[in-house]
């Protein structure tokens, strides 16, 4: 498991025209819903976008998405407001997002977390394009695809000596 964590990277360049099977998206979502959830609220909902025309429309209308136009698709992680989420729900969504990205890494699929929470402008356009009701709050968008570069999953050594203290700050 640690090797997957250590080799996960934000992939920003993808092989164009690669198709990720719907079954793979479903497997990634399955990993997402296994994330811890405060009070077992499981406040999440997911939208998988794999239609090339919708990806093109999103890329044209949302500059941040345009840089990922060669991705095979996207997974949106949403807060389902109908589930009366607790104040810690966004932490649940972050854990689900991370689980999805780690599962993708284990399958040698590249991902990049595109933050959406509180990004004025982006959210409205995405909700309009994907016909998302106000019962959902967009939290994150994960670009998914086959990395363009062979070394996309290289391991980086990040020293932690200066970041960690024991017992007191």
ZAGU-111777 format. One record per residue: residue in one letter; x, y, z of N, C-alpha, C in turn. Coordinates in steps of 0.1 Angstrom, whole numbers. Example, Ala and Ser with C-alpha at 12.3 -4.5 7.8 and 13.67 -1.06 7.14 Angstrom:
% ZAGU-111777
+--------+--------+---------+-------+---------+----------+-------+--------+---------+-------+
| nudren | n_east | n_north |  n_up | ca_east | ca_north | ca_up | c_east | c_north |  c_up |
+--------+--------+---------+-------+---------+----------+-------+--------+---------+-------+
|      A |    132 |     -57 |    78 |     123 |      -45 |    78 |    132 |     -33 |    78 |
|      S |    128 |     -22 |    71 |     137 |      -11 |    71 |    129 |       0 |    79 |
+--------+--------+---------+-------+---------+----------+-------+--------+---------+-------+
***
This chain:
% ZAGU-111777
+--------+--------+---------+-------+---------+----------+-------+--------+---------+-------+
| nudren | n_east | n_north |  n_up | ca_east | ca_north | ca_up | c_east | c_north |  c_up |
+--------+--------+---------+-------+---------+----------+-------+--------+---------+-------+
|      X |      8 |     -12 |     0 |       0 |        0 |     0 |      9 |      13 |     0 |
|      X |     19 |      13 |     8 |      28 |       25 |     9 |     34 |      28 |    -5 |
|      X |     37 |      18 |   -13 |      43 |       20 |   -26 |     33 |      28 |   -35 |
|      X |     21 |      25 |   -34 |      10 |       33 |   -41 |     10 |      47 |   -37 |
|      X |     10 |      49 |   -24 |      10 |       63 |   -18 |     22 |      71 |   -23 |
|      X |     34 |      64 |   -22 |      46 |       71 |   -26 |     47 |      74 |   -41 |
|      X |     41 |      66 |   -49 |      42 |       69 |   -63 |     31 |      77 |   -70 |
|      X |     20 |      80 |   -62 |       9 |       88 |   -67 |     14 |     102 |   -70 |
|      X |     11 |     107 |   -81 |      15 |      120 |   -86 |      3 |     127 |   -93 |
|      X |      3 |     140 |   -93 |      -7 |      148 |  -100 |     -3 |     147 |  -115 |
|      X |    -11 |     141 |  -123 |      -8 |      139 |  -137 |    -15 |     150 |  -145 |
|      X |     -8 |     158 |  -152 |     -14 |      170 |  -159 |    -14 |     168 |  -174 |
|      X |     -7 |     158 |  -179 |      -6 |      155 |  -194 |    -10 |     141 |  -196 |
|      X |    -20 |     139 |  -205 |     -26 |      126 |  -208 |    -24 |     122 |  -223 |
|      X |    -24 |     109 |  -225 |     -25 |      104 |  -239 |    -38 |     107 |  -244 |
|      X |    -39 |     115 |  -256 |     -52 |      118 |  -261 |    -59 |     105 |  -267 |
|      X |    -72 |     106 |  -267 |     -81 |       95 |  -273 |    -80 |      82 |  -266 |
|      X |    -76 |      81 |  -254 |     -76 |       69 |  -246 |    -90 |      68 |  -239 |
|      X |    -95 |      56 |  -239 |    -108 |       54 |  -233 |   -106 |      46 |  -220 |
|      X |   -112 |      50 |  -210 |    -113 |       43 |  -197 |   -127 |      36 |  -197 |
|      X |   -127 |      23 |  -195 |    -140 |       16 |  -194 |   -148 |      21 |  -183 |
|      X |   -161 |      20 |  -185 |    -171 |       24 |  -174 |   -168 |      15 |  -161 |
|      X |   -165 |       3 |  -163 |    -162 |       -6 |  -152 |   -151 |      -1 |  -143 |
|      X |   -141 |       5 |  -150 |    -130 |       11 |  -143 |   -134 |      23 |  -134 |
|      X |   -142 |      31 |  -140 |    -148 |       43 |  -133 |   -155 |      38 |  -120 |
|      X |   -163 |      27 |  -122 |    -171 |       22 |  -111 |   -162 |      16 |  -100 |
|      X |   -151 |      10 |  -104 |    -142 |        4 |   -95 |   -135 |      16 |   -87 |
|      X |   -132 |      27 |   -94 |    -126 |       38 |   -87 |   -136 |      44 |   -77 |
|      X |   -149 |      45 |   -81 |    -159 |       50 |   -72 |   -161 |      41 |   -60 |
|      X |   -160 |      28 |   -62 |    -161 |       19 |   -51 |   -150 |      21 |   -41 |
|      X |   -138 |      25 |   -46 |    -127 |       28 |   -36 |   -131 |      41 |   -29 |
|      X |   -137 |      50 |   -36 |    -141 |       63 |   -30 |   -150 |      61 |   -18 |
|      X |   -160 |      53 |   -20 |    -171 |       51 |   -10 |   -166 |      43 |     2 |
|      X |   -154 |      38 |     1 |    -148 |       31 |    13 |   -140 |      40 |    22 |
|      X |   -140 |      53 |    19 |    -134 |       63 |    27 |   -141 |      65 |    40 |
|      X |   -133 |      69 |    51 |    -140 |       71 |    63 |   -150 |      83 |    62 |
|      X |   -160 |      82 |    71 |    -170 |       92 |    70 |   -175 |      96 |    84 |
|      X |   -175 |     108 |    87 |    -179 |      113 |   101 |   -194 |     108 |   103 |
|      X |   -196 |     102 |   115 |    -209 |       97 |   118 |   -215 |      88 |   108 |
|      X |   -206 |      82 |   100 |    -210 |       73 |    89 |   -221 |      80 |    80 |
|      X |   -219 |      93 |    78 |    -229 |      100 |    70 |   -229 |      98 |    55 |
|      X |   -217 |      93 |    50 |    -215 |       90 |    36 |   -222 |     101 |    27 |
|      X |   -218 |     113 |    28 |    -225 |      125 |    22 |   -222 |     127 |     7 |
|      X |   -216 |     117 |     1 |    -211 |      119 |   -12 |   -220 |     114 |   -23 |
|      X |   -218 |     120 |   -35 |    -224 |      115 |   -47 |   -213 |     118 |   -58 |
|      X |   -214 |     111 |   -69 |    -203 |      111 |   -79 |   -209 |     112 |   -93 |
|      X |   -202 |     120 |  -101 |    -206 |      120 |  -116 |   -194 |     117 |  -124 |
|      X |   -195 |     107 |  -132 |    -184 |      103 |  -141 |   -187 |     110 |  -155 |
|      X |   -177 |     117 |  -160 |    -179 |      123 |  -173 |   -169 |     117 |  -183 |
|      X |   -174 |     109 |  -192 |    -165 |      102 |  -202 |   -169 |     105 |  -216 |
|      X |   -179 |     113 |  -218 |    -184 |      117 |  -232 |   -175 |     128 |  -237 |
|      X |   -168 |     125 |  -249 |    -159 |      135 |  -254 |   -165 |     148 |  -258 |
|      X |   -177 |     148 |  -261 |    -184 |      161 |  -265 |   -186 |     170 |  -252 |
|      X |   -189 |     163 |  -241 |    -191 |      170 |  -228 |   -177 |     175 |  -223 |
|      X |   -167 |     167 |  -225 |    -154 |      171 |  -220 |   -149 |     183 |  -228 |
|      X |   -152 |     183 |  -241 |    -148 |      194 |  -250 |   -156 |     207 |  -246 |
|      X |   -169 |     205 |  -243 |    -176 |      217 |  -238 |   -171 |     222 |  -225 |
|      X |   -168 |     214 |  -216 |    -162 |      218 |  -203 |   -149 |     225 |  -205 |
|      X |   -141 |     219 |  -214 |    -127 |      225 |  -217 |   -129 |     239 |  -223 |
|      X |   -139 |     241 |  -231 |    -141 |      254 |  -238 |   -146 |     264 |  -228 |
|      X |   -154 |     260 |  -218 |    -161 |      270 |  -210 |   -154 |     272 |  -196 |
|      X |   -145 |     263 |  -192 |    -138 |      264 |  -179 |   -123 |     263 |  -182 |
|      X |   -116 |     275 |  -181 |    -102 |      275 |  -184 |    -94 |     264 |  -176 |
|      X |    -97 |     262 |  -163 |     -89 |      252 |  -155 |    -91 |     238 |  -161 |
|      X |   -102 |     235 |  -166 |    -105 |      222 |  -172 |    -98 |     221 |  -186 |
|      X |    -96 |     232 |  -193 |     -90 |      231 |  -206 |    -76 |     225 |  -206 |
|      X |    -69 |     227 |  -195 |     -55 |      221 |  -195 |    -56 |     206 |  -194 |
|      X |    -67 |     200 |  -191 |     -69 |      186 |  -190 |    -77 |     180 |  -201 |
|      X |    -78 |     188 |  -212 |     -87 |      184 |  -224 |    -84 |     170 |  -230 |
|      X |    -71 |     165 |  -228 |     -67 |      152 |  -233 |    -70 |     141 |  -223 |
|      X |    -75 |     144 |  -211 |     -79 |      133 |  -202 |    -90 |     125 |  -207 |
|      X |    -90 |     113 |  -203 |    -101 |      103 |  -208 |   -114 |     107 |  -202 |
|      X |   -114 |     114 |  -190 |    -127 |      118 |  -184 |   -124 |     125 |  -171 |
|      X |   -135 |     126 |  -163 |    -134 |      133 |  -150 |   -144 |     126 |  -141 |
|      X |   -140 |     126 |  -128 |    -149 |      122 |  -118 |   -152 |     134 |  -109 |
|      X |   -164 |     137 |  -107 |    -168 |      148 |   -98 |   -172 |     142 |   -85 |
|      X |   -167 |     148 |   -74 |    -171 |      144 |   -61 |   -180 |     155 |   -56 |
|      X |   -192 |     152 |   -52 |    -202 |      161 |   -48 |   -207 |     159 |   -34 |
|      X |   -211 |     169 |   -27 |    -217 |      168 |   -14 |   -232 |     168 |   -17 |
|      X |   -239 |     157 |   -12 |    -253 |      155 |   -14 |   -260 |     162 |    -2 |
|      X |   -265 |     174 |    -5 |    -272 |      182 |     6 |   -285 |     176 |    11 |
|      X |   -290 |     167 |     4 |    -303 |      160 |     8 |   -300 |     150 |    20 |
|      X |   -287 |     147 |    22 |    -284 |      137 |    33 |   -281 |     145 |    46 |
|      X |   -285 |     158 |    47 |    -283 |      165 |    59 |   -269 |     163 |    64 |
|      X |   -258 |     167 |    56 |    -245 |      164 |    60 |   -240 |     171 |    73 |
|      X |   -231 |     165 |    80 |    -226 |      171 |    92 |   -215 |     181 |    89 |
|      X |   -211 |     189 |    98 |    -201 |      199 |    95 |   -187 |     194 |    91 |
|      X |   -185 |     181 |    93 |    -172 |      175 |    88 |   -173 |     168 |    75 |
|      X |   -184 |     170 |    68 |    -186 |      164 |    55 |   -175 |     166 |    44 |
|      X |   -170 |     178 |    44 |    -160 |      181 |    34 |   -147 |     173 |    37 |
|      X |   -144 |     169 |    49 |    -133 |      160 |    52 |   -136 |     146 |    46 |
|      X |   -149 |     142 |    47 |    -153 |      129 |    41 |   -150 |     129 |    26 |
|      X |   -154 |     140 |    19 |    -152 |      142 |     5 |   -138 |     142 |     1 |
|      X |   -129 |     148 |     9 |    -115 |      148 |     7 |   -109 |     134 |     7 |
|      X |   -114 |     126 |    17 |    -109 |      113 |    19 |   -114 |     104 |     7 |
|      X |   -126 |     106 |     3 |    -131 |       99 |    -9 |   -123 |     102 |   -22 |
|      X |   -120 |     115 |   -23 |    -112 |      119 |   -35 |    -98 |     113 |   -35 |
|      X |    -92 |     113 |   -23 |     -79 |      106 |   -22 |    -80 |      91 |   -25 |
|      X |    -90 |      85 |   -19 |     -91 |       70 |   -22 |    -92 |      68 |   -37 |
|      X |   -100 |      76 |   -44 |    -102 |       74 |   -58 |    -88 |      75 |   -65 |
|      X |    -81 |      85 |   -61 |     -68 |       88 |   -68 |    -58 |      77 |   -65 |
|      X |    -58 |      72 |   -53 |     -49 |       61 |   -49 |    -53 |      48 |   -57 |
|      X |    -66 |      45 |   -58 |     -70 |       33 |   -66 |    -66 |      35 |   -80 |
|      X |    -67 |      47 |   -86 |     -63 |       49 |  -100 |    -48 |      46 |  -101 |
|      X |    -40 |      51 |   -92 |     -26 |       49 |   -92 |    -22 |      34 |   -92 |
|      X |    -30 |      27 |   -84 |     -28 |       12 |   -83 |    -30 |       5 |   -97 |
|      X |    -39 |      12 |  -105 |     -42 |        7 |  -118 |    -34 |      13 |  -129 |
|      X |    -24 |      21 |  -125 |     -15 |       28 |  -135 |    -23 |      38 |  -143 |
|      X |    -33 |      44 |  -137 |     -41 |       54 |  -143 |    -38 |      67 |  -137 |
|      X |    -35 |      78 |  -145 |     -32 |       91 |  -139 |    -44 |      98 |  -135 |
|      X |    -42 |     107 |  -125 |     -53 |      116 |  -120 |    -47 |     129 |  -116 |
|      X |    -55 |     139 |  -115 |     -52 |      152 |  -109 |    -64 |     158 |  -103 |
|      X |    -62 |     162 |   -90 |     -73 |      168 |   -82 |    -75 |     182 |   -86 |
|      X |    -87 |     185 |   -91 |     -90 |      199 |   -95 |   -100 |     204 |   -84 |
|      X |    -95 |     213 |   -75 |    -104 |      218 |   -64 |   -115 |     226 |   -70 |
|      X |   -127 |     224 |   -64 |    -139 |      232 |   -68 |   -145 |     239 |   -57 |
|      X |   -143 |     235 |   -45 |    -150 |      242 |   -33 |   -147 |     257 |   -33 |
|      X |   -158 |     264 |   -33 |    -157 |      279 |   -32 |   -150 |     286 |   -44 |
|      X |   -150 |     280 |   -55 |    -144 |      286 |   -67 |   -155 |     292 |   -75 |
|      X |   -157 |     305 |   -73 |    -168 |      312 |   -79 |   -165 |     313 |   -95 |
|      X |   -176 |     311 |  -102 |    -175 |      311 |  -117 |   -174 |     297 |  -122 |
|      X |   -164 |     289 |  -118 |    -162 |      276 |  -123 |   -174 |     267 |  -119 |
|      X |   -178 |     268 |  -107 |    -189 |      259 |  -102 |   -201 |     261 |  -110 |
|      X |   -205 |     273 |  -112 |    -218 |      276 |  -119 |   -218 |     270 |  -133 |
|      X |   -206 |     272 |  -140 |    -206 |      267 |  -154 |   -206 |     252 |  -154 |
|      X |   -199 |     246 |  -146 |    -198 |      231 |  -145 |   -212 |     226 |  -142 |
|      X |   -219 |     232 |  -132 |    -233 |      227 |  -128 |   -242 |     229 |  -140 |
|      X |   -241 |     240 |  -148 |    -249 |      242 |  -159 |   -247 |     232 |  -170 |
|      X |   -234 |     229 |  -174 |    -231 |      220 |  -184 |   -235 |     206 |  -181 |
|      X |   -234 |     202 |  -168 |    -237 |      188 |  -164 |   -251 |     187 |  -158 |
|      X |   -258 |     198 |  -158 |    -272 |      198 |  -153 |   -273 |     192 |  -139 |
|      X |   -265 |     198 |  -130 |    -264 |      194 |  -116 |   -273 |     203 |  -108 |
|      X |   -282 |     197 |  -100 |    -292 |      205 |   -93 |   -286 |     211 |   -80 |
|      X |   -293 |     220 |   -74 |    -288 |      227 |   -62 |   -288 |     218 |   -50 |
|      X |   -293 |     206 |   -52 |    -292 |      196 |   -41 |   -278 |     191 |   -39 |
|      X |   -269 |     195 |   -47 |    -255 |      191 |   -47 |   -245 |     202 |   -47 |
|      X |   -235 |     201 |   -39 |    -224 |      211 |   -38 |   -212 |     204 |   -44 |
|      X |   -206 |     211 |   -54 |    -194 |      205 |   -60 |   -182 |     207 |   -51 |
|      X |   -174 |     196 |   -49 |    -163 |      196 |   -40 |   -150 |     195 |   -48 |
|      X |   -149 |     184 |   -56 |    -136 |      182 |   -64 |   -140 |     176 |   -77 |
|      X |   -130 |     178 |   -86 |    -131 |      172 |   -99 |   -118 |     165 |  -102 |
|      X |   -118 |     152 |  -106 |    -106 |      145 |  -107 |   -104 |     142 |  -122 |
|      X |    -94 |     147 |  -128 |     -90 |      143 |  -142 |    -85 |     129 |  -141 |
|      X |    -89 |     121 |  -151 |     -86 |      106 |  -152 |    -81 |     103 |  -166 |
|      X |    -70 |      96 |  -167 |     -65 |       92 |  -180 |    -52 |      85 |  -179 |
|      X |    -47 |      81 |  -191 |     -34 |       74 |  -192 |    -24 |      85 |  -193 |
|      X |    -14 |      85 |  -184 |      -3 |       95 |  -185 |      4 |      95 |  -198 |
|      X |      7 |     107 |  -203 |      15 |      109 |  -215 |     29 |     105 |  -213 |
|      X |     35 |     108 |  -201 |      49 |      105 |  -198 |     51 |      92 |  -191 |
|      X |     61 |      85 |  -195 |      63 |       71 |  -190 |     67 |      72 |  -175 |
|      X |     73 |      83 |  -171 |      78 |       84 |  -157 |     68 |      92 |  -148 |
|      X |     55 |      91 |  -152 |      45 |       99 |  -144 |     44 |      94 |  -130 |
|      X |     47 |      82 |  -127 |      45 |       76 |  -113 |     59 |      75 |  -106 |
|      X |     68 |      83 |  -109 |      81 |       82 |  -103 |     80 |      86 |   -88 |
|      X |     88 |      80 |   -80 |      87 |       83 |   -66 |     96 |      95 |   -62 |
|      X |     91 |     104 |   -54 |      99 |      116 |   -50 |    101 |     115 |   -35 |
|      X |    113 |     118 |   -31 |     117 |      118 |   -17 |    114 |     131 |   -11 |
|      X |    105 |     132 |    -2 |     101 |      144 |     5 |    105 |     143 |    20 |
|      X |    116 |     150 |    23 |     121 |      149 |    37 |    111 |     155 |    47 |
|      X |    109 |     148 |    58 |      99 |      153 |    68 |    105 |     157 |    81 |
|      X |    118 |     157 |    82 |     125 |      160 |    94 |    121 |     173 |   100 |
|      X |    120 |     184 |    92 |     117 |      197 |    97 |    102 |     199 |    98 |
|      X |     94 |     189 |    94 |      79 |      191 |    95 |     73 |     184 |   107 |
|      X |     80 |     175 |   113 |      75 |      167 |   124 |     81 |     171 |   138 |
|      X |     71 |     172 |   147 |      75 |      174 |   161 |     68 |     163 |   169 |
|      X |     74 |     158 |   180 |      67 |      148 |   188 |     64 |     155 |   202 |
|      X |     52 |     152 |   206 |      46 |      156 |   219 |     43 |     170 |   221 |
|      X |     50 |     179 |   216 |      47 |      194 |   217 |     52 |     201 |   205 |
|      X |     44 |     212 |   202 |      48 |      221 |   190 |     58 |     231 |   193 |
+--------+--------+---------+-------+---------+----------+-------+--------+---------+-------+
***
